[in-house]
Amino acid sequence: MNQDKDAPLRDDIRLLGRLLGDTVRDQQGEAAFGLIERIRQNSVRFRRDDDIAARRELEDILDALSREQTIQVVRAFSYFSHLANIAEDQHHIRRSRAHLIAGSAPREGSLAHALERALDSGAADPAALAGFFDGALVSPVLTAHPTEVQRKSILNCETVIARLLDARDRMQLTPEEAEANDEALRRAVLTLWQTRMLRTAKLSVIDEVNNGLSYFETTFLRELPRLYASLEDRLAAADRALGTPELAAFVQVGSWIGGDRDGNPFVTAEVLERALAMQCAVALGHYLDELHILGSQLSLGIGLVSASDALLALAEASPDHSPHRSDEPYRRAISGIYARLAATYRSLLGHDPLRHAVAAAQPYPSAAALAEDLEVLHRSLAANGSGALTRGRLRHLRRAVKVFGFHLAPLDLRQNSDVHERTVAELLERACPGTAYASLDEDARCALLLEELATARPLASPHVRYTDETEGELAIFRAARQAHLRYGTAAIRNCIISKTDDVSDLLELAVLLKEAGLLRPLENALDVNIVPLFETIGDLENAAGVMARIFSIPAYRGLLEARDHTQEVMLGYSDSNKDGGFLTSGWALYKAEGELVETFARHGVRLRLFHGRGGSVGRGGGPSYQAILAQPEGAVQGQIRLTEQGEVIGAKYGNPEVGRRNLEVLVAATLESSLRPASASPTPPAFLDAMQALSDAAFAAYRGLVYETEGFERYFWESTVISEIAALNIGSRPASRKKSTAIEDLRAIPWVFSWSQCRVMLPGWYGFGSAVKDFLTANPDDGLALLQRMNMEWPFFQTLLSNMDMVLSKTDLAIASRYAELVKDAALRDTIFGRIRAEHQATVGAVLRITGQSELLDANPLLKRSIRNRFPYLDPLNHVQVELLRRHREAAEAGGIDERIRLGIHLSINGIAAGLRNSG
């Protein structure tokens, strides 16, 4: 009998929907509940049966809503999207567990599958794999961006609901327990309904830091040690002679939150210092809690177990002199470790932890010293017949200390190259008037900068007053230097240069690092990685040339010796997409990677790529596993970093088990990509030529619409929620780099987010239909067959089409047409929306013909069902949002603002983002 695997998902959604309905009835009254239910039924009927009468009734109801009714409807449908997300996440966990319990073969994308493939293919034996991880680095990097519209309080409520659903799955509940679970779920949904969805004040950077830290507390501090333990045990099981290897800390979660200054004037040296202190507090707080529990568990008596001399010495050095523990050396040793760590907490943070130590002690000089004391515990237990006791909490704590240290997460610094240029120019001008650095050509600039890098003499003088910008930049680097001395060099490892376009951009940063002592010429020492970020289409095309020129400079090559002959390069997906469109951006990135691989190999430098991916397809998003495997040959090399942005952070890491799965996917993809054998046959030239032709045509179509059509800028601002997003309290960073409405100045994040809200999703597909049409016209005989071959045989093209398939499935031009009606100029509206509609039709047709599908997402039935189930709950939100935008703008023109209408708009933005999930 075929079992319906999605039945539990539907049951959970019905359960949560019923609880939400009951809550609305209890809190808002029968009339409000009846109104919302009528809207829901008509929306479902219209979506399921294409019932025109249902659509008309739905529109009539929604258009007649009062302001208060509108708020209630928006809140109800928004919260349903949140609850559906929870149910879907729980279903993914349920299916993964069922797969494991059944003992089925490991799934593609799992760590078990990647290890199995590596071992079975002969690419590596267990010992070689352990060695591979010694030089590997897998690092998702959390970034704060204004598409994360959820409050932490909402996330906390959702966590409670998820845990209660999980308990129903994992345990066979007694009737009393089931009743208690139902009641707890009812309370949790009520709490969610009564929790304010939106912030009343704009987020500060510190608020963003605090939000980011919640994922470390919920997921990373606990799940990363478990991932390492699982991997080590799998390697040990594959080769008993290997023992249980202790792998290097190759999976590291990084952060930009509190260090990313590009376009964010609120990230200062003081904010950086506070962010680092907050990170430290979370790390040390976790270790102290774990030590407290470990001390209660390791109640081993000396007459019943032996202890090593080193362990006994730790116990003797402990300030714990209680006679009740005099024969419990492990407990006394842990008390001593706790006391030293509490002293470290006080030394680094300036106050005591919540739970005090038994007595004062000396602080640890470094995380390595703490790790060594924990190692003493481990070795003593292992040597004295208590090896099983080393494999639980102690094992995870030891791993956590090695991964997270006293800093928790490496915090990247990022700044725009223009700011570095102005800062260096001012320093040089004040030190030697008449230098006129900004007017020099590239060769002269490099010569002057290299001259400065050859001496240890600083440029900045304490007796000179610089501009606020220069003072701020110098303060940031000095704070970074102090962070190294305080928390260890792992606290800040990377300095990223936005808008890199030539060698002088890298050398300018090097000069600024020298000012703070992070680069010391006489020692040939460089304490951080200098990371160029290539963002626009032009910059990507020039990336390999810039790196070849910098590698030809002996002084810079000397600095790379201090960084293990490894150079990191960051690639910008978001800005390249806004610059050239989805297809051209993807192709420019792919070509840049291949050229960088070749350039680095020629110069004998190891390449580490840092992928600046967003959540949406329009910003480089999409499934991480496929994206990593679609990289050009040699582009991974065991090391990869990638940004995790916006609402994707919550979707991937808000639930610990889902977070663990996503971390494993990154490791699995990195392993598979790095160890796959070199291709005997490179990508066929015909594929490359076809892709270039498609890119050229798509670029022309995209640029023609976005940058070359008169009035497009006005169409965008009037037909989307960009103005309202700019006013929403969802991020510390301004929506535009400058005070203008120009598309060039707008940040890529709100650009993509706005198109998602109105269901056009333009940055994720526009231009592809025109490109395919031109290609088939030029190649009428075999063009389609070639594109179909590319989809079957070339992972890059296959991933590109798969992502486009997903974003097109979330596009709804019927709804988008209602947003277009907000454009006042009818001729402009009809012209531009007509072009969008025609391109959408051509693009959908092209994707279906190439993939052989009859409908979008035929190849991904799970996502297809998810989207189909969600749309009836999104449609009312979009309809209401359009009406509220119309009322809001009419009121603004009349000189008045209705705060309830604005609240409704902001609530609808939240609900639509939750329903679409990867929209920003």
N, C-alpha and C positions, 0 to 999 in steps of 0.2 A: 504494500500500500504506500502510495506517495504521500509523504508527510509535508504539510505546508510549513516551510521553514520560517515564513514571515508572519505566521499567525500570532506568535508571542509579541511581535512588534505592534501589530494592530491592536492586540489586547491592551498593551501598555498605553498606546495612544488613546484608545477609547476610555481607559481608566482615568488617565490624567485629564482628558477632555471633560469627562463627567464630573470629576472633582472641581475643575475650574468652573464649569457651569453651575454646580451647586454653590460654589463660593460667590459667583456673581449674583445668583438668586438671593442668597442670604444677605449679601452686603449692599446690593444696589436695588433689590426689589424684583418682583415678578415681571413687571413691565419691561425693565431693562433686559432681563434674561430672555423674555419672549422676543424682543426686538433683535437681539444678537443671534438668537436661534433662527429667526426668519432669514436674516442675512446669510447665515452659514448654509442653510438648506438651499437657498436660491443659488448661492455661489457654487455649491457642490453640484447642483443640478445642471447649471450652465456648463461647468467644466466637464462633467461626466457625459452629458447627453447633447451638448452644443445646443441647449434649449434657449431659443431667442426670447421667448416669453419670460423665462427665468431671469435673463439678463436685463430685460426692461424693468421688471419688478425690482430687481436688485438696485438698478440705477435710481429708480424712483424713491426707494427707501433711503438710500444713502444721500441723495440730494436734499431730502427733506429733514435731515437730522439737525437738531439744535446743537449749540456748542457743547452743552453738557453731555448730550447723547453721543456726539462725535468722540469726545474724550473716552467715554465708556467703551464704545465700539473699538476704537484704536487700541486701548489697553487690553481688551479681551483677546483680540486677534493677535496682538503682539505677544502676549503671554502664551498663547497657544503655540506659536512658533518656537518659543523658548522650551516649552514642555516637549514638543515634538523632537527637538534637538536632543534633549536628555534621553528620550525613549530610543532614538536611533543609535546614540552612543552606547546605550546599554545593550541594544540588540547586536551591535558589532562585537561587544565583549562576550555576549552569550554565544554567538556563532563561533568565535575563536575558541572558547572553552569547550564547546561541543566537539569541535574538530580535534582538539588535543585529547579529550577524554576518549574519543573513538579510536585513538591511535592511528589516525589517517596519516598519509604521507605529508611531510611538511609543505605548507603552501608557498607558492612563489611570493617573494618579498619578505618572507620570514627569515630570521637569523639562522634557524635550524636548516632551512633550505639552502641558504648561501653557504653554510659550512659543509653541508652534504655535497653540494656541487663542487666545492673547492677540493674536498678530499677524494671524491669519486673520480674527478677528472684528472687527478694527478697534478693539479696546479700547485699543490702544497701538501705536505704532511703536517700532523698536529704540531710538531716542534717548529716547523717553518712558519705555520700560522701564528704561533705565539710570538715568533720573531717579527712577523709582519706587523703585529699590533704595537711592537716597541717603537716603530717609526711612523705609526699612523696618527691621524688626527681627524676626528669627526666632531664638528662643532656647530650646532644650531645656535643662532645669536638672536636674542629677544630684542625687538626694537619697539619703541613707543610711537605709534602713528595714529592720526585722527580717524581711523576707521574702527577702532576699538571703542564702541559706544556703550559698553556695559559698565555699570557701576560694580565695584567689588562686592557691595552688599547683595546685589542681584546674583552674582556668581556664588556667593556663600549660600544663598537660598537654594540655588540649583544643585549645589554639591550635596546638600541634605537630601533632596529629592532623589538624586542619583543613587546615593547610598541605600536609601530605603527600597528602591526598585531592585538594586543589586541583592539585597538581603532576601527578597522574595524568590530570586533565582537560585541562590546558593544553598538555601536551607529549606528543609521540609518543615513548614511551620505548623505548629499545633493550632487548633481553632482560636485559642486565646492569643497566641502570638500573631496569627493572621489578623485578628481584630485590632490588636495593638499597632500592627504595621499600617493597617488602613487608617486608623485614627491619626497616626503620626504623619502619614502622607497628606491627610486632609489639613492638618495643622500647617504642614510645610507649604502647601499650595496657598492657604490663607495668608501665611506670612509673606509669600511672594507677592500676592495681590496687594497687600497693604504696605509693601516696600516701594518707596519712590524709585521709579525707573530711571529718571534723569537726574543729573547733577544740577544743583542750584548755582554753583559757581564754576568758573573755568578751571580745568585741571592745572595744577602746578607740576613742574618737573618732579618734585618730591612725591606728589600723589602718584605719578606714573611709576616712579621707582617702587613705591609701596605696592602698587598693583602687580608689577613684575615679580616682586619678591614672593607674592602669594603662591606663584607656581613652583618656586623652589620649596616652600614649606609643604605644599600639597603633594607635589610629584617628584621633583628632581632629587631632593636630598634622600628620599627613600627608594625611589625606583632605579636610579642610576647604579647604586651599589648592588642591587639585586640583578640588574642586567649584567654587570661584570661577573658576579658569582655564577650566573647561569652559563655565560660564555666560557669561563674557566672550567666549570664542571663538564661541559660538552667536550672541550679539548681533552680533558683528563680521561673521559670515557672512551674517546677515540684512540687513545694510546696510554695504556696503564703505566708504561715505563716512564712516561713524561711526568707522572705525579699530577698534582694540581698546580698549574702555573699561576703565578701572580702577574697579571698583565699590567703593562704601563697604563697610566691614566690617559688613554687616548680619546675617550669621549668626554668632552667638556662643553658645558652650556655657557655661552658668553652673553654679553649684554651691551647695548648701546645706551641704555636709559640712564641719563645723568652724565654722559660723556659725548653725546652727539650734539655738536654746536652748529652744524651747518643750517643756517637759516633760523636758528632758535636762540634768540638773545638772552633767554632765561637760563641757559646752562652756563654757569659761572664757576670759578674756582671753588667758591664756597659750596655751591650745589654739588660739584664733583666730590668734594671732601665729605659732604653729608651722605651722598649716595654710597660711597665706599664704606663709611661707618655703619650705615644701615645694613649693607650686605654682610659686613663682619659680624654684626649683632645676630643676624639670622643663623650664620654658620656656627658661631660659638654657642648660641642658645641651643641649637640642635645637638651639638656634641655634649653639652652639659646635661641635657635631658637624657640622652642615651647612656651616659656614664652613670647617672643616678639610678636608672633602671638596671643597668648591668651590675652595679654594686649590690643591688638587692637580690640578684640572681646567682652570683658567684659566691655562694656561702660555703666555700670549700674549707673543711677543717684540715689542719696540718697533720693530724694523726691519721687522716683518711686519704690524703693525697700528698704527693711530693711537690716541691717547688724548686725552681732553679735558683742559683745564687743571685742572679740579676733580679729575679722577682723578689727574693727575700730582701735584697738591698733596697728595692723600691718600697717595700712594706716598712722597713726600718726608717726610711727617710720620710715616711708619711707623717703628717701632724695629727693623725688619728690615733690617739692613745687610749681609746676606750677599752677597759678590761673585758668587755663583752665580745670584743673582736680580736683579742690578743692572739688567738690561735687560728685566725682567718687571714692569712697573708694576702690572698687575692683581693679581699674586700678592703684591706688597709691600703694596698697598693692603689686600688681604684680611688679610694678617698684622697690619697695624695695627688693622683693625677687630676682629680676634680678640683682640689684646692689650687693647684698650679694653673689650671685652665681658668678658674674663677679670677685668679690674680691677673691673668692675661687679659681677660675681659675688662677688668677694672683699668688696667694699664692702657689698653687700646681705645676704650670707649669712655673712660672717665667716670664710670659709676659701677656699682656692684650688680651682678645678675640677680634675678628674683629669688633664686634659691641659694642661700649662702653656703660657703664651705665650712668644714668643721673648725678650721683655723687658718691663719694667714700662711702664705707660701710664696715662693719666688715664681714670677711669671715665666712662661716658656719664651725663649728667644725667637722661635720660629715654629711653623706647623710641622716641620720635619722632626723637631725635638719631641713634640707631642706624639707623632707617628712612631717614633722609636720606643717610647714608653709603652704604647699599645702593642708594639711588636714584642716587647719583653713578656707581656701577658700571654700573647699568642704562642710564643716559642715555649714558654714554661708549661702551658697546658698541653701542647702537642707532644712535648717530650715526656710527660708524666701520665700518660694514659688517659688524657681528657681531651683528645683531639676533637671529639664530637662537639665539645663546648666552644670550640673556636669557630664553628661554622655558622653560628646564628648572629646575634646582635653584635658580638665583637667583630666578626668578619665584616659586617656592613659598616660599622663605625670606622674600622681601620681604612676601608676603601673610601668612605666619605672624606676622611681627613686628607687622604692622598689626592682626591679629586678636587675638593672644594677649599682646602687649606684654611687660612684665616681670612681669605678675600671673597669666598663663595663663588664668584664668577669673574673671569677676566672682563674688564670694562674697557671697551674700545673708545678712543678719542677720534672724532671726525670733525674736519673743518673744510670750508671751501678754499680752493687754491687762491682765489682773489684776495681773501683775508690774509693768508700767509704772505702773498706778494706785497700787500700794503704794509704789513707789519715789518717784514724784512727791509722794505724800501725806507721806512722811517728810521729803523735802527741804523742802517748804513748812512743815511743822510745826516743824522744827528752825530754819528761818530766821525764822518768825513763829509762836511758840507760840499755840495756840488756833485755828489756821486750820481744823482739822477737815475737811480736804478730802473724805475719804471719805463724810462725812455730808451733803455738799452735793448739791442736785439738779443736773440736767444744765445748766440755764441758768447757775446760779451757778458751776459748775465751768468752763464755757467762758469766762465773764467773767474769772475769776481766771487761767486759763491764758493768755488773750489779753493780759492785763495783763503777765504775765511775758514773753511773746514780744515785747512792745513795747520791752523794755529789753535792753541787752547785759550787764547785771549777772548774774553767775552765782548760782545758789542754793546750790550746794555750797560748803562751807568746808573748807579743809585742817585746820582746828583742831577739827573735829567728828568724832566716831567714829559712823559709821552702822552699821546692821545689815549682816550679811554679804551679804544679797540686794541691798541698795542699793549697797554697795561693789562688788559684782560687776557690776551693771548699768552703773554709771559707768565701771568699768574697761573693759568691752566697747566702749563708745562712744569712750573715749579711745584704745583700741587701734585702732579704725577710723580715727580721725583720723590717727594715726601711720602707718597703712597707706597713706593717701592721700599723705602726704608722702614715704613711702619708695618705693612702687611705682606711684603715680599714682592719680588719682581713679577710674579704671576698676576698681580692685581691689575696691571695695565700692560698689555703686550703689544697692542697695535695702535698706530696712528694713521688714519685714513685721510686721503686727500681727495675731496670731491672735485669734480670738473678738472681732472688731470688732462693736460693736452701736450705737455712737453717735459723734457728732462729737468728744466729749472724748477718745475713744481716740486719734484722730489728733493732737489738740493735745498730749496727754501725751507722745507720742513726739517731737513737735516741741520741747517744752521740754527733753527729755533730749538731743536732738541739739544744742541750743543750749549745754548744759553742756559739751560736748566741742569746740565750735567748728565743728561740722558744719552748723550753722545760725547765720548772723550777721545779726541784725536790722538793724543800721545799714547794711549793704551790700545788704540784701534778697537774701542769698545762701543757697542750700540746696544742699548738696553730694551729697545722696542722695535717692532717691525715697521718700516716705512712702506705704506700700502697705497699705491695709486688706484684711484677709482675712475674707470673709463665708462662714460655714461651715454653720450649721444652717439648717433650712427657714425658720424665723422670721427669721434674719439675712438670708437671701437675699431674702426678701419686703420687707425694710426697706432693702436696699442702696441703691436709687436715691434714696430719701428722705434717707438719711444724706449721700450725695454732694451732693445739691441743697443741703442746709443748709451743708455745709462750703464749697461754692462761693459761697455768699452772704456769706461773711466776707471782706472786702477784704484783711485781712492774709494770709490763706491764698492768695487769688488772686495776691497779690503774690509769694509764694514760688514759685508755679507758673511765673512768668515765668523764673525761674532754671532751670526744668526743661523749657523749650521748650513751655510751655503744654500739657504732656502729663501725665496722671494715670493711674497704673497701679492696677488693682483686681484682687485675687486672689479666685478663687472656689473653694470647697472642695467637692470631689466626695465624698471619703471620709466625712466627718462628716455631711454632709447625707444620704448614703445610710443610714448607721447610724441617723440620726435619723428619717428618714421613708420609707425603702425605695427601691428602685431606680427605680420609675416616678415617684414624687413628687419624688425628688431630681433626676432628669433634667428634669422639667417646671419645677421651681422654678428650676433653673439657666438654662433657656432663657428663661423669663419675666424673670428678673433681668437677663440680658444685654440683652434688648430694651428694658427700662425704663432701663437704664444708657445705652444708645445714645441714646435720646431725651433723657435728662437732660443728658448731656454736650453733645449738639448744641445744646440750648437755652442752655447756659451758655458755648458757644464754647471748650470744652476737648477736646483729643484724648484718646480712650480707648485704653488698652492693657490688654487682658485677660491675666491670668496664670491658667492653668487648672491647678489642683492635682489632676491625674489620677493614679490609681494604675495598677498593672499589670492588675489584674483588672477585669472588667466591674462588679463590685460596688463598685469604687472609681473609676469613671469611665474604665476602660481600654477597649481595643478599638482597631481600626485608626485611626491618626491622621489619615489622609487624609480618610476619610469623616466623622470627628468634626469636623474643621475646616470642611469644606464644609457641614456640617449646622448651623453657627452661624447665628443670626438675621442678617438683612441689616444690614450696617454694623458688625458686631461685631468684624471683623478689622482693617480699615483699614490693612493693610500691616504690622501689628505684632502679634506673638503670642509669649507665653512659656508653656511648659507643663512640668510636672515629669515626669521619667523616674525611676521608683522601682523598688526591689526587684530581683527577678530579671530584669525587663524590660530593665534596663541591659545586662546581659550578653547577653541574646538579641538586642538591637538593635545594640549597639556592640562586642561582643566580637570579632567578625570585621570587619576593616577594610572589606571590600567590602560586606558587609551594612550596616555602619555608614554608609558613603557613600550607599547606597540610601535608608536611613531619613532621613538629612539632606536628601536631594533631595526626598523625599516631603513633608517639612515645608515646604520652600521652594515646591514646586509647589502645594500646597494653599493656602498663604498667598497666593500670586500669583493663583490662580484665584478664591479667595473675595473678594479685594480688588478685582479688576478686572471681576468679572461685572457686567453692567448691572443697574441698579436694576429690581426686579421691577415689571412693569406691573400685575400683579394680586397684591396681598398675600395672605398665607395666608387661605384662606376662613374666615369666622367659625365655620362649622359644624365645621371641624377644631379650632379653638381651644376651642370649647364642649365638644366630645367629649373632647378631651384633659383638660380640667379635670374633667369628670365621671369619667373613668378615674382620674385622679390622686387625687381625693377618695376614691373607693372603695378604691383600692390602699393609700392611706395608712391608712384605717380598718382594713383587713385586716392590714397589717404591724404597726401599733402595737398592734392587738388581740392579736396573737401575742406580739410581742417585749417589750412594756412593760406589757401589761395582763393577761397570763395568769399566774395564780399558779403559781409553781414553774418558770417558763421559765428563769430565771437558773440554777437548779440543773440543769435538763435540759441547758443549754448546756455548763456546766462538766463534767458527767459524760459527755456523749455525744461530746465533741470532744477534741482534743489541746491545748486552750488552756493547761492547767496545765503541760504538758510544753514547749510553745512558750515559755512565760514563763521556763523554766529553761534553754532552749537557748542556746548561746553564739553567737547570730546577730545581735546588734546591741547598741549601747551604750545604747539608750533602753529604759526600763522598759515593760512591756506595758500597764500601766494608769497613768492620771494620778494616781490616789490608791491607797492601800493598801486596796482593797476588791474585791469580786467583782461589783459592780454593772455592768450593761451600760452605763449612762450614763458610767461612769468609764473603761471599757475603750477603748483606742485602736482606731481603725477598722481599722488594719492587721492586728493579730492576730485581730480579730473576723472579718474576711473570710478570712484565711489558715486559721483553724481550720475554718470551714465548707467550705473547699476540700479540706482534707485528708480529711475524712470523706465527700467526694463529694456533699454536699448543695448547695453553692453558693448557699445561701439568699439572701444579699444581692443576687444578680444577677437574681432573678426573682420572689421571693415577693410576692404581692398582685396580680399581673397577671391571673391566671385569675379571681379573684373580681371584679376590676374589669370585665373583659370580660363576665362572666356578668351582672352588675348592669346594664351598659350595654345588652346585648341584650334583657334583660327589659324595660327602660324604652323600648327602641326596637325592637320586634319586627319591624317591616316593613322598615326600611331601615338598621338599625344595622350589620349585618355589611357591607353594601355600602359604607357610609360608611367603616368602618375599613379595608376593602380599598383604597378610593380614597386614603385617607391614606397607606397604605403605598406606593402607586404614585406619588403626586404630591408628597409632603412629605418632603424629605431627613431632617428631624429624626426623624420617626416611623419612617421606613425604617431609619435607623441604630440607633434604639432597639431595634427588633425584630431586626435583624441581630445585634446584640450579645447579646440575650437568646437567640436561636437558638444562638449559639455556646456560651454558658454552660450552657444546658439540655442540650446534647449531651455536655457533660463531667460532667453529673450522673448518678449511678447510685444509685437508691434501694434496690436490692437490697443493694448494699454498705453504703449508709447505714444500713439496718435493723440491720446487725450492730453498728454503733457505738451505735445506740439501745439495744441490749441491755445496754450498760454502765450505763445508768441504773437505779439500784436500785429505785426506786419504780415498780412495774409499772403502776399506774394512771396515774401521771404520764407514763410512757414511752408508753403506748398512746394517751393523749389527744393529746399534742403531736405525736408522730410520725404519728399518724393525720391530724391537720390538715395537716402538711407534705406527706404523701403525696397527700391529696385536692387540695391547692392545686397541687402539681406536675402532677398529671394534668390539672387544669383549665387550667393555664398552657400546657402542651404542646399541648393541643387548641386553645386560642385562637390560639397562634402559627401552627399549621398551617392553621387555617381562614382566618386573615387573609392569610397569605402564599401560600396555595394549594399548599403543598408536601405531598407524601405522607409524607415523613419529614423530621426535622430535618436541616438542612445540605444539603438537596437543591440549594440555590442556591450552595453552596460545596463542590464535590466534592473539591477538593484537601485542605481541612481535614477533611472527612468521612473521607477515606481515612487521613489522618494519625492521627486519633483512633481509628479502627477498628483500625489497626495497633498503636497504643500500649496499648490497654486490656488485652490479654492479659498485658502486662508490668507493668501497674499493679495488676491485681487481686490477685496474690499479695502485693504490698507492703501493700495495704490489709488483707487478711486477717491477715497477720502482725502488722501494727500493732495491730489490735483485740485479738488474743490477748496481745500484749506489754503493752498497756495494762491488761488484766485482771490479768495476773500482777503487774505493777508496783504497782497499787493495792492488791491483796490483800496483797502483801508490806509495803507502807507501813502498812497498817492493823495488821499484826502487829508493827510496830515495826522492820522491817528493810528495807533497800534493796539490791537486787541491781544493781550497776553495769553488768553485762553486759546486763541487760534494759533498763536505761535507755539504754545505748549503742544497742541495737537499735531502740528507739523513735526516737531522734534520727536514726539512719541512715535509717529508713523515712520520716521527715518530709522529709529531703533528697531521697530518691528519688522520692517522690510529687510534690514540688514541681517537680523536673526533668521528670517525665513530663507534668505538666499545663502547664508553662511559665508562663503568665500567671495564676497562682493567688493572688498576694498583693498 
